[in-house]
Amino acid sequence: MGIPVLHANEAATDVALVQRLLAAQLPQWADRPVRPVAASGTDHALYRLGEDLVVRLPRLERSARQIAKERLWLPQLTPGLPLATPQPVAWGEPAEGFAFPWAIYRWVPGEPARRGRLDDPVRAARDLAAFILALQAVDPTGGPAPGAHNVWRGQPVAVRDRIFRETLAGLEDDIDTAAALAAWEDVLAADPWRGPPVWLHGDLMPGNLIVDAGRLTAVIDFGCLGVGDPACELMPAWNLFDGPARAAFRAALPYDDDTWRRGRGWALQGVMGIGYYRATKPDFAAQGVRTVTAAIEDWREGRSRA
């Protein structure tokens, strides 16, 4: 039994591979039960290892670079953050026909965030804002600049203008493409980030925000970690929060209107996953539709208030 393949050039994985890797490299855990995690992400395949550990296998070469980056930076960044974060316990090397380094982490209990799973969305918004600010308070010296390793999170959003426009073609049945383009034009008119680069988680998607007993308790998957423009950290305003929670999230963060406009641009980038994952990960494609639609509606509301 394995994790469904999402990408054309992906390294396929299954339970048998995980068992072989453990037996060869980390035999102290080789007798533990292994089972796939249905909520595995788009960059890594996850396998539960007993009840308290999880094996993380990169799907792509880019994902393998993320594993190496976490190995370097997580010990320096996560102590003292106000929400729980992944705790690596062992590192594995390419073997058994698997070409990438891999890792074992402590399992973070809970479920991926959804609007209906948060007992108090306003509190969750403030808790996430506090996490973002605490991470950005860490000295960014030496941190990795935006690049392929983090899907260019933290770069000027306008750099993605061409691919955004190209991706809109063919999505007319999924979203209001004319409105998406108009909202995008507003993003392009925003002033660029003029502050120093800051630390970014880079991928604050609902699947990386963990809810336990109705409360936001953890942030996982630092594969898109980097330093740059903080606008991409604002995506939860549209992919998770709405109404009072969105307002609380904005009020808790010290960013100007232009940064929020660029943040809306990152939410509009959800168009990238709609067609790409429609067949292989339909829940992720549907999330893209919801996020882009929320960003469009928020842009429209802003225009009506102006």
QUIMO-V599947 format. One record per residue. SS is DSSP state (h for helix, s for strand, l for the rest). PHI is phi in whole degrees, -180 to 180 (* if undefined). D_FIRST is the distance of its C-alpha to the first C-alpha in Angstrom with 1 decimal. Layout:
ss: <SS/SS>
phi: <PHI/PHI>
d_first: <D_FIRST/D_FIRST>
This chain:
ss: <l/s/l/l/l/l/l/l/l/l/l/l/l/s/h/h/h/h/h/h/h/h/h/h/h/l/h/h/h/l/l/l/l/s/s/s/l/l/l/l/l/l/l/s/s/s/s/s/s/l/l/l/s/s/s/s/s/s/l/l/h/h/h/h/h/h/h/h/h/h/h/h/h/h/h/h/h/l/l/l/l/l/l/s/l/l/l/s/s/s/s/s/l/l/s/l/l/s/l/l/l/s/s/s/s/s/l/l/l/l/s/s/l/l/h/h/h/l/l/l/h/h/h/h/h/h/h/h/h/h/h/h/h/h/h/h/l/l/l/l/l/l/l/l/s/l/l/h/h/h/l/l/l/l/l/l/h/h/h/h/h/h/h/h/h/h/h/h/l/l/l/l/l/l/l/l/h/h/h/h/h/h/h/h/h/h/h/h/l/l/l/l/l/l/l/l/l/s/s/s/l/l/l/l/l/h/h/h/s/s/s/s/l/l/s/s/s/s/s/l/l/l/l/l/l/s/s/s/l/h/h/h/h/h/h/h/h/h/h/l/l/l/h/h/h/h/h/h/h/h/h/l/l/l/l/l/h/h/h/h/h/h/h/h/h/h/h/h/l/l/h/h/h/h/h/h/l/l/l/l/l/h/h/h/h/h/h/h/h/h/h/h/h/h/h/h/h/h/h/h/h/h/h/h/h/l>
phi: <*/-136/-96/-56/-80/-110/-123/-62/-107/-81/-81/-70/-135/-157/-60/-62/-62/-60/-64/-67/-62/-64/-61/-81/-119/-134/-63/-64/-114/-68/-91/-79/-67/-122/-146/-67/-100/-61/-89/-57/-86/-87/-106/-138/-94/-115/-134/-65/-123/68/-99/-117/-130/-142/-93/-118/-113/-62/-83/-135/-60/-58/-65/-64/-65/-67/-59/-64/-66/-62/-60/-78/-100/-56/-62/-88/-102/-83/-59/91/-69/-79/-123/-63/-137/-61/-119/-69/-122/-162/-124/-115/-113/-56/-176/56/83/-100/-88/-120/-65/-143/-152/-119/-125/-71/-71/-96/-69/125/-131/-57/-66/-142/-56/-74/-93/-95/-66/-137/-59/-65/-62/-61/-61/-69/-65/-69/-61/-64/-62/-59/-68/-66/-65/-72/-77/-77/-56/-84/-54/83/-68/-72/-72/-55/-171/-60/-61/-126/54/64/-66/103/-81/-59/-62/-64/-61/-95/-60/-61/-68/-62/-64/-65/-70/-60/-62/94/-105/-60/-84/-105/-140/-81/-68/-65/-68/-61/-67/-64/-64/-65/-60/-66/-61/-64/-82/-73/-66/-74/-69/-113/-85/-69/-64/-128/-67/-129/-66/90/-148/-81/-91/-54/-67/-102/-112/-105/-112/-133/54/84/-123/-67/-121/-153/-125/-117/57/-95/-64/-95/-56/-177/-125/166/-67/-74/-59/-66/-73/-88/-55/-59/-58/-118/-90/-137/-96/-151/53/-60/-67/-63/-63/-66/-61/-66/-65/-85/-118/-89/-111/-81/-60/-67/-66/-67/-65/-66/-61/-63/-63/-67/-65/-64/-64/-58/-59/-62/-94/-67/-75/-62/-103/-56/-91/-93/-146/-60/-66/-71/-62/-65/-63/-61/-62/-63/-67/-63/-62/-63/-65/-63/-62/-65/-62/-62/-63/-64/-66/-68/-84/-71>
d_first: <0.0/3.8/7.3/9.5/12.2/15.6/18.1/19.4/19.7/16.5/14.7/11.1/8.8/5.4/5.7/7.8/9.9/10.7/11.7/13.8/15.4/16.4/17.7/19.8/21.1/20.9/20.9/22.4/19.0/17.0/17.2/15.9/12.8/10.0/8.1/7.5/10.9/11.4/14.8/14.0/17.0/18.0/18.7/16.1/12.4/12.4/10.6/12.7/14.3/16.2/18.3/20.4/18.5/16.0/14.8/15.7/14.8/17.1/16.1/19.6/22.7/24.3/21.6/22.2/25.8/25.1/23.5/26.7/28.8/27.4/28.0/31.6/32.5/30.7/32.9/35.9/35.1/33.4/35.8/38.0/36.1/36.5/32.8/30.0/28.1/25.1/26.1/24.6/24.6/23.4/22.9/20.9/21.9/20.5/19.2/16.8/16.9/16.2/19.5/19.9/21.0/18.7/19.6/19.2/20.9/22.1/20.2/22.6/22.9/23.4/22.2/22.6/26.2/27.4/31.0/30.7/29.1/32.1/35.0/37.4/36.5/39.8/39.1/35.7/37.3/39.9/37.3/35.3/38.6/39.6/36.4/37.1/40.6/39.8/37.4/40.1/42.7/41.2/43.1/41.3/43.0/40.8/37.9/36.0/37.5/35.5/33.6/30.5/28.8/29.1/29.4/33.1/33.3/36.8/38.5/41.2/39.4/41.9/40.4/37.7/40.2/39.7/35.9/36.3/38.8/36.8/33.7/35.8/36.4/34.3/33.5/36.5/34.5/32.5/35.2/39.0/39.1/42.8/42.7/39.8/42.0/45.0/43.2/42.0/45.6/46.5/43.9/45.5/48.9/47.9/49.4/47.1/46.2/49.2/48.2/46.6/42.9/40.9/37.5/34.8/31.3/30.9/28.0/29.1/26.7/25.9/22.3/23.9/26.5/25.4/27.3/27.7/30.1/31.3/32.3/31.1/30.3/28.3/27.6/24.5/23.3/26.5/25.2/28.0/30.6/34.0/37.7/39.6/40.7/39.4/39.2/35.5/35.1/36.8/33.8/33.1/36.5/35.0/31.2/31.6/35.3/38.0/41.6/42.9/39.7/40.0/43.7/43.0/40.5/43.1/46.0/44.2/43.7/46.8/46.1/48.6/48.2/47.4/44.4/43.1/43.7/41.6/38.9/39.0/38.5/35.2/34.1/35.3/33.0/30.2/31.1/29.0/25.7/26.8/26.6/24.1/21.3/22.5/19.8/16.8/17.5/20.2/20.7/21.6/23.9/25.5/26.1/27.9/30.1/31.0/31.8/33.9/35.7/36.5/38.0/40.1/41.4/42.3/44.1/46.0/47.0/48.3/50.4/51.9/52.9/54.5>
